[in-house]
Amino acid sequence: MTDWTRLNREEQLRLREAFGHYLDTLPPACSLDMKIARFQDWLSRKGIQYDHGEAGPLRSGEPDSVTER
């Protein structure tokens, strides 16, 4: 399995967008834990391991908002 943190920013964004389309096919969920579990399950079927605690929003050293780019 490939670790989520080893993917570059563009690959992560592409996967997040594809996951959003997948979510459109599921009943809505308000629980953050449920959303994370769904993301982990979806990614694991694509050979990607996602650990929410380690993934963080961005890699260190990268700007954390559009205004910082």
MIMI-132047 format. One line per field, with one value per residue: residue in three letters; residue number from 1; x, y, z of N, C-alpha, C in turn. Coordinates in Angstrom, 1 decimal, m for minus. Layout:
// MIMI-132047
aa = (ALA, ...)
i = (NUM, ...)
n_X = (X, ...)
n_Y = (Y, ...)
n_Z = (Z, ...)
ca_X = (X, ...)
ca_Y = (Y, ...)
ca_Z = (Z, ...)
c_X = (X, ...)
c_Y = (Y, ...)
c_Z = (Z, ...)
This chain:
// MIMI-132047
aa = (MET, THR, ASP, TRP, THR, ARG, LEU, ASN, ARG, GLU, GLU, GLN, LEU, ARG, LEU, ARG, GLU, ALA, PHE, GLY, HIS, TYR, LEU, ASP, THR, LEU, PRO, PRO, ALA, CYS, SER, LEU, ASP, MET, LYS, ILE, ALA, ARG, PHE, GLN, ASP, TRP, LEU, SER, ARG, LYS, GLY, ILE, GLN, TYR, ASP, HIS, GLY, GLU, ALA, GLY, PRO, LEU, ARG, SER, GLY, GLU, PRO, ASP, SER, VAL, THR, GLU, ARG)
i = (1, 2, 3, 4, 5, 6, 7, 8, 9, 10, 11, 12, 13, 14, 15, 16, 17, 18, 19, 20, 21, 22, 23, 24, 25, 26, 27, 28, 29, 30, 31, 32, 33, 34, 35, 36, 37, 38, 39, 40, 41, 42, 43, 44, 45, 46, 47, 48, 49, 50, 51, 52, 53, 54, 55, 56, 57, 58, 59, 60, 61, 62, 63, 64, 65, 66, 67, 68, 69)
n_X = (0.8, 0.4, 1.4, m0.5, 0.7, 2.9, 2.1, 2.1, 1.0, m0.8, m1.7, m3.0, m5.1, m6.5, m7.4, m9.0, m11.0, m12.2, m13.1, m15.1, m17.0, m17.7, m18.8, m21.2, m22.8, m23.6, m25.5, m25.9, m23.5, m23.0, m21.2, m17.8, m16.1, m17.3, m17.0, m14.3, m13.7, m15.1, m13.5, m11.0, m11.6, m12.4, m10.0, m8.3, m9.2, m8.1, m5.5, m4.2, m3.0, m4.4, m3.9, m5.4, m4.5, m1.8, m1.8, m2.6, m3.4, m1.7, 1.6, 4.6, 6.0, 4.7, 2.5, m0.5, m2.8, m4.6, m3.9, m1.3, 0.2)
n_Y = (m1.2, 2.3, 5.1, 7.8, 10.3, 10.2, 10.8, 13.3, 16.7, 17.3, 14.8, 14.0, 16.0, 15.3, 12.8, 13.5, 15.0, 13.0, 11.4, 13.0, 13.0, 10.3, 10.3, 11.7, 9.6, 8.4, 8.2, 11.2, 12.2, 13.4, 13.0, 13.4, 11.3, 9.2, 10.2, 10.3, 7.5, 6.5, 7.7, 6.6, 3.9, 4.0, 4.9, 2.7, 0.7, 1.5, 1.1, 2.8, 4.0, 5.7, 7.7, 9.6, 11.0, 11.5, 12.5, 15.2, 18.6, 19.7, 19.2, 19.9, 23.1, 23.9, 26.4, 27.3, 28.4, 30.0, 32.6, 32.7, 31.7)
n_Z = (0.0, m0.7, 1.2, 2.1, 2.7, 1.1, m1.4, m3.9, m3.8, m5.9, m6.7, m4.3, m4.3, m6.6, m5.9, m3.7, m5.0, m6.7, m4.7, m3.6, m5.6, m5.4, m2.9, m3.4, m4.2, m1.9, 1.2, 3.1, 5.7, 8.9, 10.9, 11.6, 12.1, 10.7, 8.1, 7.8, 8.1, 5.8, 3.8, 4.3, 3.8, 1.1, 0.0, 0.7, m1.0, m3.3, m2.9, m1.1, 1.9, 4.6, 7.3, 9.5, 11.7, 11.1, 8.5, 8.2, 7.0, 5.1, 3.7, 5.7, 5.4, 3.2, 1.9, 3.8, 2.9, 0.2, 0.0, 0.8, m1.2)
ca_X = (0.0, 1.1, 1.0, m1.1, 1.7, 4.0, 1.6, 2.3, m0.2, m1.7, m2.3, m4.0, m6.2, m7.2, m8.1, m10.1, m12.1, m12.8, m13.9, m16.3, m18.0, m18.1, m19.7, m22.5, m23.6, m23.9, m26.3, m25.1, m23.1, m22.6, m20.1, m16.5, m15.5, m17.9, m16.4, m12.9, m13.8, m15.4, m12.3, m10.0, m12.1, m12.3, m8.6, m7.7, m9.6, m7.2, m4.1, m3.6, m3.2, m4.6, m3.9, m5.9, m3.6, m0.5, m1.9, m2.6, m3.9, m0.6, 3.0, 5.3, 6.7, 3.8, 1.5, m1.7, m3.9, m4.4, m3.2, 0.2, 0.9)
ca_Y = (0.0, 3.5, 6.0, 9.1, 11.3, 10.0, 11.3, 14.8, 17.6, 17.2, 13.4, 14.1, 16.8, 14.5, 11.8, 14.1, 15.4, 11.8, 10.9, 13.9, 12.4, 9.0, 10.7, 12.1, 8.5, 7.8, 9.0, 12.2, 11.9, 14.6, 12.6, 13.5, 10.0, 8.5, 10.8, 9.8, 6.1, 6.4, 8.1, 5.5, 2.7, 4.2, 4.9, 1.4, m0.1, 2.0, 0.8, 3.9, 4.0, 7.1, 7.8, 10.9, 11.7, 11.8, 13.1, 16.7, 19.2, 20.0, 18.9, 21.0, 24.0, 24.3, 27.4, 26.7, 29.1, 30.5, 33.9, 32.6, 31.1)
ca_Z = (0.0, m0.7, 2.2, 1.7, 2.8, 0.1, m2.6, m4.0, m3.6, m7.1, m6.5, m3.2, m4.7, m7.6, m5.2, m2.9, m5.9, m7.1, m3.5, m3.5, m6.6, m4.8, m1.7, m3.9, m4.3, m0.6, 2.1, 3.8, 7.0, 9.6, 11.7, 11.1, 12.2, 9.6, 6.9, 7.8, 7.9, 4.4, 3.0, 4.5, 3.1, m0.3, m0.4, 0.8, m2.1, m4.3, m2.5, m0.4, 3.3, 5.1, 8.7, 9.7, 12.6, 10.5, 7.2, 8.3, 5.8, 4.1, 4.1, 6.3, 4.5, 2.1, 2.4, 4.2, 2.3, m1.1, 0.0, 1.1, m2.4)
c_X = (0.9, 0.6, 0.6, m0.1, 2.8, 3.5, 1.8, 0.9, m1.3, m2.4, m3.4, m5.2, m7.1, m8.0, m9.3, m11.3, m12.9, m13.6, m15.1, m17.4, m18.6, m19.1, m21.1, m23.4, m24.1, m24.8, m25.4, m24.7, m22.6, m21.4, m18.8, m15.8, m16.0, m17.2, m15.0, m12.8, m14.1, m14.2, m11.3, m10.4, m11.9, m10.9, m8.0, m8.0, m8.8, m5.8, m3.4, m4.0, m3.3, m4.7, m4.2, m5.0, m2.3, m0.6, m1.9, m3.1, m2.9, 0.7, 3.7, 6.0, 5.9, 2.9, 0.2, m2.9, m3.6, m3.6, m1.7, 0.9, 1.5)
c_Y = (1.2, 4.4, 7.3, 10.2, 11.3, 10.5, 12.8, 15.5, 17.4, 15.8, 13.4, 14.9, 16.0, 13.4, 12.4, 14.5, 14.1, 11.2, 11.7, 13.4, 11.1, 9.3, 11.1, 10.9, 7.8, 8.7, 10.0, 11.7, 13.2, 14.2, 12.7, 12.1, 9.1, 8.9, 10.3, 8.3, 5.8, 6.7, 7.1, 4.2, 2.8, 4.2, 3.5, 0.5, 0.4, 1.8, 1.9, 3.8, 5.4, 7.0, 9.3, 11.7, 12.2, 12.6, 14.6, 17.3, 19.4, 19.4, 20.1, 21.8, 24.5, 25.4, 26.8, 27.5, 29.6, 31.8, 33.8, 32.0, 32.2)
c_Z = (0.0, 0.4, 1.6, 1.7, 1.8, m1.3, m2.7, m3.9, m4.7, m7.0, m5.4, m3.6, m5.7, m6.9, m4.3, m3.8, m6.4, m5.9, m3.3, m4.4, m6.0, m3.7, m2.2, m4.1, m3.0, 0.2, 2.8, 5.2, 7.7, 10.5, 11.0, 11.1, 11.0, 8.3, 6.7, 7.5, 6.4, 3.5, 3.1, 3.8, 1.6, m0.8, m0.3, m0.4, m3.4, m4.0, m1.8, 1.0, 3.8, 6.6, 9.1, 10.6, 12.1, 9.2, 7.3, 7.0, 4.7, 4.6, 4.8, 5.2, 3.4, 2.7, 2.7, 3.8, 1.0, m1.1, 0.3, m0.1, m3.3)
